Amino acid sequence: MIESIIYLTLGLVALLVGGEVLVRGAVRLASRAGVTPLIVGLVIVGFGTSMPELVTSVEAALLDAPGIAWGNIVGSNIANGLLILGVAALASPIIITNANYLRDPVIMIAASFGLIAVAMTGLGHGLVGIAMAGLLAAYITYCYRQEKVAVLQIAADHDPTFHNAPHDKAAALELADPLLPHPLSQGAVNGWLKPIVLTLAGLAILIIGGRMLVSGAIDLARMANLSETLIGLTIVAVGTSLPELVTSVIAAIRKQSEIAFGNVIGSNIYNILGIGGVTMMFAPSGVPNDLISRDLPIMLASSILIILILMKWRRFGRISGALLVSGYFFYLGFLIYGSLDVA
C-alpha cells in the first residue's frame, strides 16, 4: 500500500514538472522556428497544459486500465467545472463581459453530449478518436481565425476586448508563470539546443511520471478493493487538474476574470475532444459502462449549470462559487458512499 502511494505521488509530481518543462521547451522551440505567437498560444501552450491528463489517460488505456483513462477525463471535467471554477470564484468574483460569452460553453456542452453518445453506443474505434481530434482541430482553427481578426481590430484602435477559450487557457499560464516566455506576445528565441533539450526532457519526464502514476493507481485500487474508475475520477483526475486550479485562481485574483473562466472551459473542451480522441486512437475501447449512469450525466449537468449561471447573472460571485464547490464535494461524498456500499 505504502509503495503504491509513493509511486502515485512521485508520478503526479513528475507529471506536473514534466508538463511545465515541456511547455517551456515547446514555446521556445516554436518561437525559434518562427511559428506565429497566435499558434503558439492556441496550440502549443493549450496542448502543453493538458499533457498531464493526456499522458495519464493514454498510458492507462495502453496498460488496459480504461477505468482510469476515461475516469481521468470525465473526473477532470467535473473537477474543472465545479471545484476549480468554484474556488476561483471564491478567491475573486468572476465577471464575464465578452459579447460571445456563451460560444465556448455551448461547444463544451456539445462535446459532452458527443462523449455521452459515444459511450452509450459502445463505440471504441480509432476512427472515432480521429474524428474527435479532428473536431478539436477545427475548433482551434476557428478560434485562430477569430483571434487573428481581433488582433487586426486592436491594431486599428477598435474595441480590444476579445476572448476565446484556447486563448484564455494559454494566457492563464502566462499569468501564473512570469518566467515563461510569453507566447502571445514574444518573438523568436535565440538558440535551438536549449529548447530541444527542454522539450525532450519534459516529454520523457511526462512519460515516466504517467507510467508511475497509473501503475500506482492500479495497485492502490486493487489493494483497497476500489474500482479503477473511482481512482481515475478522484485522485488521478484532481491531481492532473492541479495546473488548471493554480492558473485559474491566480487569474481570478489578478482580476483577469475572463481568462480564469476561459481556462476552465478550454480545458474541458481539450479534455473531451483532444485527450479523449487521442486515447481512443492509441487504445481503441469503449467508454466504461460505470461512467454512463452517473459520472457522464454529472459532467453534463455541471456544464449546463455553468451556462445557466452565465445566462442569469453573467458573473460567478462567491455564492455561485460556494454552490459549485459544495456540488463537487457532494459528488465526492456520493462516490465514496457508493464505493463503501459496493464493498
N, C-alpha and C positions, 0 to 999 in steps of 0.2 A: 504493500500500500504506500509506504513512505517513498520507495523508489519511483513509483508511478507518479506521485505528486511532484517529486523533484523533476522528473522528466518533463511533465506537463508544464511546470513553472519555467524551467530553462528553455523549453521550446517556445513558450509565449514571449519571453524576454528576447530570444533570438529573432522571432518574427518582427517584433517592434523595432529592434535595432537594424535588422536587415532591411526592413521596409524604408526606414529613414535613409540608410546608406544608399540603397538603390535609387531612391528619388533624387538625392543629391547628385549621384553619378549620371543618371539619365538626363537630368535637366542640363547639366554641364555639357554632356555629350551632344544632346540635341542642339543646344545653343552654338556649340563649336561647329556643328555640321551645317549651320545656317538655317535650321528649322525655324519657322516664324514663331514669335512668342505666343500667339494665339493657339497654335497647335501644341506647343509645349505645355501651356496651361490646361487646355481642354483634354488632351490625350495623355501626354507623358505623366504629368502630376496626377491627373484623375485616376489613371490606372495604377500608378505607383502607390497612392494612398490606399488602394483596395487590394494590394498584393498580399497582405497577411491573410485576408479572407480567401483570396484566390488560391494561394499555395496550400492552405489548410484544407479547403474543400476538394481540390484535385488530388492531393495526397491521400485524403481519407477515401475518396472514391477508388483510387488505384489500389489501396490496401483492403478493398472490399468492405468498407465501412460506410455505406451510403447514408446511414442514420446520422453520422457525424457530419458528412459532407453537406447534405441538404438541411440538416438541423442548424448548421452554422449559418447558412444563407438565410433561412427563414428567421432564425433567432436573432441574427444581426439586424434584420429589418425591423423586427418588433422592438429590439433594444434602441435602435435609432429613432423610431417614431415616437416611442413612449418615454424611455429613460433619458436618452441624450437630448432630445428636443425639450423635454420637461425640465431637466437640470439646467440647460442653457437659459430657459425662460425664468427659472427661479433665480439664476445669477443676475440676469438683467432682462427686463421685458423686451420681447422681440416684436418690432413694429414693421409691417410689410407695406411698402408704398409703391412697389413696382406695378405698373398697369397690367402686366401679363402674369399676375401673381398665381393664377390658377393653372397655367400651362403645364409646368413641370409636375405639380402634384397630380394632375389628371393623367399624365404619362405614367407616373408611378402607379396609380390605381389600375390603369390599363395593363401594365406589366404584371401586376399582382393577379388580375383576372386571368391573364395568359398563363401564368405559372399554375394557377389552380386548375385551369383547363387541361394543361399538360399532365398534371398529377392525376386528375380524375380519369383521364383516358388511358393512363398507364403507359404513355409513350416514353420510350427510352432508346433513342437512336441518335447517332452522331449528326444526322441531318437536322434534327430538332435543335441541337446545340448550335449548329452553324446558322440556322435561321434566327435564333435568339441573339447571337453575337452580331449578326447582320443588322438586326433591328437597332441594336445599340450603336453600331457604326453609322447607321442612317440618322439616328437622333443626334449624335455628336456632330455629324456633318451639317445638319440643320442648325445646331447651336453655333457652329463655327461661322456659317454664313450670316446668321443674325448678328453675331458679335462683330464680325468684320464690317458690316453696315453701320453698327453702332459706333465703332471706332472712327469711321469717316464722319459721322454726325457730330461726334465730340470735337473733331478737328475743325468742323465748320461752326463751332460755338452753338451747337444745338444742346438740348437737354442731355446732360451726361449720365442721367440715371438709367442704368441698364444692368440686368441680371439674368443669367440662366444658371441652371443647377451645376453643370460641369465647371463653368467659370467660378462659381462660388466655392465649389469643392477645392479647387486649386488655390483660390485666394485665402481660404480659411487656413490652409497650411502655411502660407506666407506670413499671415498674422501671428501664428503660433511659433514660427521658427525664423527669427530675424537673420540667422546665419545662412539660411537657404538662399541660393541665387534666385532672384525674382523672375520667374518665368514669364510673367505677364508684362514685364517692362524692360528686361535686361537683354542686351545684345549678345554677341558671341563671346565665348570664354576662351582664352588662350590656352593652348596645350591639349594634347589628346591623351597622354598617358594616364594622368590622374583620373579623368572622367571614366576611362575604360576600366581601370583598376577598381574604382568605386562601384561601378555598375556590376561588374562580375563578382566582386566581393559581396555586395548586397544580395545578389541573386543566390550565391552559394549559401550565405547565412540564412536566407529565407527558406531554401530547400531543406537544409539541415534542421532548422527550427520547426518547420512544418511537419517533418517526419517525427521529431521528438514529441511535439505536441499531440499529434494524432496517436502515436504509439502509447504515450502516457494516458491519453483519454480512453483508448480502447481497454487497456489493462485496468484502469480505475473503474470503468463501467462494469467489467466482468467481475472484479473482486468485490465491488459494493453491491452487486446484483441490481444494477441500474441499466436501463436501456441506453444504447449508443446515441439514440436520437435525443434523449434527455440531456446527456452530456454535451451534445452538439448545440442544443438550444440554449444552454445556460453557460457553463464555464467557457466553452470554446467560443461561442457567439459573443459574449460580453468581452472576453479577452481580446479577440481580434477587432472589436469595435472601439477599443480604448483610444486609438488615434482620432476617430471622429468625435468622441466625447471631449477630449482635450481641445481640439481645434474649434469646435462649436462653442464651447464655454468661453474660450479666450475671445473669439469673435464677438460673442454677446456682451462680455464685459467691456470690450473696446467700442461698444455701441455700433458694431457692424452687424445690425440685425439681419439684414437680408442675406449676408454671407453665412451667418450661423444657420439660418433656415435652409438656404440652398445647399449647404454642405450635407445636411441630413437627407434632403430629397435626392440630391445627386448620388449619394452613397447607396441609397435604396435602389435607384434605377440601375446603377452599375452592378450591384449585387445580384439582382434578378436576371438581367439580360446578359451581362458580361460574365460574372462568375458562374452563374447557373449554366450559361451557354458553353463556356469552356469546360466546365465539369462534365457536362453531357457529352462533349466532343471527345474528351480523353477517356472517360469511363462511362459509356452509354448504359444507363439503367433508369428504371422508373423512379419517380419520387416516392419515398417510403409511405406506405398506407397510413401509418400512425400520425402523419402530419396533416392528412386530409381533413379529418373530422374535427380537429381542434386548432392546431397552430396556424395553418394557412388561412382559415377564416379570421383568426385573431389578427394576423398580419394585415389582411384586407380591411378589417374593422378599424385598426389603428390608422390606416391611411385615410379612410373615409372620415374618421373623427378629426383628423388634421384639416381636411378640406372644409368640414362643417364649421370648425372654429374660425378658419380663414374667411369664409363667406359671411359669418355673423359679425366678427369683430375686426378682422384684418390685423390682428395682433395676438401674441401669446403672452399674456401677463402672468403674474405669479400664481393667480388662481388656476389658470389654464395649465401652467407648469406643474402645480401640485396635483392636479387631476391626472395629467399624463404619467407622472412618476408613480402616483398611487395605483394607477391602472397597471403599470409594469410590475410592481411588487405584488399586486393581487394575482397577476398572471403567474409570477414565480411561485407564489404560495399554492396556486392551483396545480402547477406542475409537480411540486414536491408532494402535495397531498395525494395526487394521483399515483405517484411512484410508490408511496407508502401503502396505498390501498392495494396496488397490484402485488407488492411484496407480501 
